[in-house]
Amino acid sequence: MSGALECAGITINCLISNISISGAAIEIPSRHHIPERFSFVFKADDAHIPCHVIWREEERIGVAFD
């Protein structure tokens, strides 16, 4: 499933590798610095959900929906 991260006017496209009602695991390009808090955008319906990072790996982050 495709999505995007939005923060301070910047949009970073990503892929959702796992999702639940409380959060998601997201695959991102490693060259981007991802802030602790941002809005997650579901491209299918353009829903914007505030979230925060709970873990980081090289090209993946785990987020909890606020």
N, C-alpha and C positions, 0 to 999 in steps of 0.2 A: 504494500500500500504506500502511496507516495504522500508526502507532506512537506512542510517547510517550517523553519524556525524564523521568527521575526523579533527583532530587538533594535531599537534606536534607528529605525528606518532601513535596516539591512535585512534582506531575506536570504536564507540559505536553504536550498532544496535538500531533502533527505528521504530516506526510506524507513518505514516502520517495520522492524523485524519481529516485534512481539508487542501486544497491547492488552491491557486489562482495564477495568473500570477506574482503577486508581493511578495508572501510569503506563509507561511504554519504554521499550528499548528501541533506540533510533540509530541508524547507520548514517554517518556524516562524513564528508570529505575531511581528511585529517589536517589539511592546511588552515582550517578555520578555527579561531578561538571562540569557544561557545561560552557566553556569560552564565552565571549561576541561575538567573531568572530570565524568562523570555515567554513569548506566546507561541504555542504550537498551532499550526494551521493544517487542518485536514483538507486536502485539495478536492476531495470528492464533493464536499458540501460547503466549503469555505468557512467552516466553523473555526473560531479562534479560542484557544483554551490556555489560560495562564498556567505555567508550570515552573518547576525548579529541578535542577540536576541533583541526583542522589548518588550516582556513581559515574566514573569515566574509565574508558579503555582507549586504545589507540584511535579507532575509527567508529566507536560506539559510545553512546551515553545512555544512562537510565534516567528517566524523569518521573516525577510524581506530579499529577495534576492538582492544582490548587483549587 
